[in-house]
């Protein structure tokens, strides 16, 4: 698994792309995008260089709690 590097990574904060988050949580990327569009999960930050979605550890925890509530 590859962690997206940015200025926060040097401060010990990991950033993940949407596929990494989906793989870690066992969901499809579309599920995460759907939750964002419906306002269930906050919209991701975008990398200023490539405009890909970026997620922090905190986002992973929030999404994990959302998924657990849905079960």
MOMOUR-V472839 format. One line per field, one symbol per residue. ss: DSSP state (~ for helix, > for strand, _ for the rest). phi: phi as a letter, one per 40 degrees, with the letter a starting at -180 (. if undefined). psi: psi as a letter, one per 20 degrees, with the letter a starting at -180 (. if undefined). A space follows every 10 residues. Layout:
BEGIN
ss: ???
phi: ???
psi: ???
END
This chain:
BEGIN
ss: ___>____~~ ~___>>_~~~ ~~~~~___~~ ~~~~~~~___ ____>>____ __>>>>~~~~ ~~~~~~~~~_ _
phi: .bcccacccc cgbcbbcccc cccccgbcdc ccccccccgc bdcccbcccb gccbbcdccd cccccccccc c
psi: pppppahhhi jjoqpqrhhg ggghikrqhh gghghghijh pqqqqppigi jqqpqrhhgg gghghghhhi .
END
